[in-house]
């Protein structure tokens, strides 16, 4: 694989992954009526890590965690932006203990005071660029932006972004909503990178709208449509789509470049987990974060979750880890300026809405 920096794929992944885990300033559940001694922990998470058939990384980790601690995991899933918005609405009566989301939403959560300082056990094994210098987040699963296509109908992946403008894709393309879904927001970031700026990216997305089915709050719901042939192409991410491809034989993963010569590219899009500020079960939340970064859980990331371990000391050699590394060969990995994205995201979303009429 080639990168446009001197950083290795793993370092870039970790660096981008650094958009991740929030922690715990306060062990008290201020404003929450929950029983602080209850043997439960509530997780608000972006989709992708829980299997549709109970065979995902979350399924295994949560089951093992419950067996080890006796603490039951209550799980709430939605788009990255949706989960942050929900946590914001509940600030006066906090319900979640752990928040897991994709960048730039982890930065937004931190800016909104949703995250508490806490360095989970194992965080010292996470690359410095993959965790907050203030100790408010760290990576738990590394991941990359990707796209999917129906390899039965198309035979080969689309050549580039522009290929999706062809008439054969009419009403056969869909992507998740920027500003709501983490992967949808990532699509916007990648388009601005690949086309060389906001205006050029919006001009392209305006044209793509002729073939686009419409918005989707959840990226996870798109791959099944692609596998069935309802859609020919959609956005996604490597971890989620690789895991889905095991039960979806027609699902292929690809990375668009541009017709003008921009190579296929991607960037790190890690799952960011963190302790919610004022969590009603703060101690249980810390235990779960520790467990997610444990060697046991991290060694299961590729084989079970289809993702990349966040800890740099984990050298996965299972067949899935090898296949994932091969998948990333020849892909240029770039590092977004996440602080800029977090700061200017409302402007980017407004530009997207104006361009697409959404």
N, C-alpha and C positions, 0 to 999 in steps of 0.2 A: 504494500500500500504506500501511496505517496502522500506527503503532507506539504502544506504551503508554509510551514514553519520548520524549525530544526527539531521540534518536539516529536517524540515517538507517538504512535497511535495510543499506546497505553497512557502516556503522560497527558496527552490531549484529552483523552477520555476522563482521566482523573481530574484534570483541571476544570473541564466543563462540568464534570460531575460535582465539582465543588459547590454546586448550587444547591446544597442539599439540606442537611438535617438541622432542625431547630431544637432548642433544649429548654432547660428549666430554671428560671429566675426564682420561682416561688413554688413552694411545695404546698401552699394552701390553695384551696379551691375558692378563691374570692368570688362571691356572687353565685356560686353553684350550690344547689341543694342536694347534690349527690353524696352518698355515704363514702367518706374518704377511706374507710377500712374495707370496702367491698372488694371481693376477689374478681374484679373485672378491669378491663382496660379497653377504651373506645378509640378506634382508629378511623380517621377520615383520610381517604386515599384516592388518588387518581387511579383510573383503571389500567390494567395491563399485567399486574403481578398475581392476580387471582385467576385460577383456571376455571373455564366454563363447566368442566366436569370434576371439579375438586382436585385437579392435578397440578395446580400452579405452585409457584414458590411460596406465596402467602399461605396456601392451604397447608403445605408441609411445615413451614416455619411456625405458623399459629398452632398447629396440632402438637408439634414438639414442645413449644413454649408452654402450652396448657398442661401437657403431661409432666413437664419439669417443675412448674411453679404452682399449678392448681389455679392459675389466673385465667379466666375465660376472656377471649378476645371478641369484642363486639365490633363489627366491620360495617362501615358506611362508604359507598363508592360513588364517584361522579367525576366530572371533568376537573382538571387542575384549578381553573379559575372558579368553578362552581364550589369546590371544597373550601377555598380561601374565603369566598364571599359568605358561605354559610358560617364559617368560624367567626367572621367579622360580626355578623348579625347576632351571634350568641355570646359576644364578649361580656355582656352583663350577667350571663348565666351559662358559663362555659360547659360544654358537653363533651368535647373531644379531649383526649389525653395525648394522642400522637397525630401529627399531620404529615402526610406524605404527598408531595406534589412535584411537578416539573418546573424547571426554570422557564421564564423569569418570575413565576408565581411564588417561589420560595423567598425571593428577595422582597416581593410585595408583602408577603406575610410578615417578614421581619420588620419591614418599614412600618407596618400597621400595628406593631407591638404584639403580634400573635404568638411569637416564639420566645422561649425562655432559654437561658444559657445552661447548657449541659453537654459535656464531652463524654459520649458513651465509651464503655470499655472496648478497645480495639480501634478507637479513632486515631490513636497514635500511629497506626499502620496504614492510614489513609494519606495519600499524597497531600502535601501542604496546599496545593491549589484546589483540592477537592473538599476543603472544609473552611469554615469561617475563621478568620484570625481572632474573632471575638468569642469563638466557641459556641456559636448559635446554630450551626448546621454542619452536616457532613454527609458524604455519599453513602448509600446503603446498597444500591445496585446501579452500576454504570450501564449506559445505553447510548444508542445513536439514532438520529433521525433517518427514516427510510420511507420508501413507498412500496406499494404492492400492486401486482397485476395478475390477471387471469392467464396463466401460462398454457392452458388448454386451448383457449380461443385465439390468443395472440401469438402463440408459438415462441415468440421472443419478446423481451422487455421493450417498452417504448424507447426510442433512441435518445430523447431529450425532452425538456419542457415543451418545446414547440410542437413536438409530435402529438401532444395531447389536444392540440387545436384542430386536428383532422376530423372530418365529418363522421368517421366511423366511431368516434367517441361520444357522439351526440347522446345526451342523457345516460351516459355510461361511466361518468366520472363523478366522484364526490369527495370532498375533504371536510374535515372537522372544523368547527367554527373558531377562528382566531379570537383570542380574548376569553374564550370559554374553555376550550380544550387545550391542553399543553401541546399536543402534537399539531393542532391547528395553528397555534401561535408560532410553533417551530417552522411550519411551512412558510409563514410570512417572513420570518427571519432568513430562511434559506433563499427564498425568492429575491429578497433585497440584496443578499450577498451575490447570488449567481448573476443577476441582471445588472448589478453595479449601482444600486441605489433604490430609494423608495419610489420615485416617479416611474422608472422603467419597470419595476416589479408590479406596480399597480396597473400600468398599461397592459401588461401581460395578463394579469388576473381578470381585468375587464374583458379581454378577448376570451379567456377560458370560460367565463360565465355562460357563454352560448352552449357549452357542452356539460356544464355542471348541474347535477341533480338538485342541489340545494344544501343548506347547512345541516350539520350533525353535531349535537352536543357531545357525543362520545365517539372517539376514534375506534374503540374496540368493536363497535357494531358494524364497521365498514368492511373488515376482512371477510366475515362470513358472506356478505353480499358479493364480494369479488370472487370468492371461491365458488359460489353458486352460479356465477355468470350474470348476475343482475347488474353488476358494475364490471367494467374492464380494468379500471385503475382507481386507486385511492391513496391517501396519505397514511402514514403510520409511523412505527418505530421498530428498530431491529429486534429488540427483546420480545416485545409483544407478538409481532408478526412471525418471528421464528418459532416461538412456542405454539402459536396457532397453526402453523404450517404442518405440524405433526399430525393433526387431525383434519387438515384441509389440503388435500392433495393438489388442488389447482392453484394454490397460492404461491406466487413468486415474489421475491424481494428485489428491488432495484433502486438506483440512485441517479436522479436526473442531473444532467449538465445543461448546456445551452447549445443551440445550433451555431452560434458564433464562436464556439471553441472552448467554452468553460467546461472543464472536466467534471465527471460525476463527483459529487461532493456530499459531505455530511458533517455533522458536529455532535459533540457529546450532549446528551439530553438525559442526565441521570435522574433517578427517583430520589427526591429529597425528603428525608424524614426528620421530624423534629418534635420535641416536647412542647406542648401548647402551654403558653403562659397562663397560670392560674388553673392548670389541669385538675379536675376533681379527683383523679387517681394518679397523682404525680409520681409516686414511688413505683407504681405498676408500669407507668409509661416509661420510666427510666430503665426498668428491668427489660421491657420489650425492646427498647432501642439497643441495649447491651446485647441482647440475644440476636438481633438482626445483623449485628456486626461481628458476632462470634465466628470462630473458624468453621464450626459445623455448618452454620447457615450460609456463610460465604462460599464454601466449597460446593454448595448445592445450587448456586446462582445459575451456572451454565447448564448443568445436566437437567435440572428441574425447571428453572425459570427461563432459560434461553437468553440470559443476559451475561453481563461481564462483572466479575467480582469488584467491589469497591476497594478492598484491601490489597495493597501492592505486594504483600507477602504470600498471597494465594496464587499458586501457579497451576491453574486447572489444565489437565491434559486429557480430559474425557473427550469422546468423539464429538460432542456438541460444541465444546470449547474450540476444537480444531476446525469444525465446520464454520463456526462464527468468525474465526480469524481469517479463514479463506474467503468468506463473504465480503470482508472489508478490504480485501486486496484490490489495489488499483483505485481506491476511493480517496480523494483529497479530503482531509479532515481539517476544518478551520475552527477557530475559537471566536465565538461571538463576544461582543462587548456587552455582557449581561447587565452591567450597571446602566449603560445607555438604553438598552431594551426596556429595562424595568422603568426607567425614568420617562421614556418617550412612548411607551406602549399605548397609552390612550390616543396619542396623535396617529400612531400607525394603524390602530384599529379604526379610527375615524376615516383615515384615508382609504382603508380597505372597504369600509361600508359605502363610501362615496363611489368608489370605483366599481363595485359589484352591485350596488343597489340593495344591499342586504339590510 
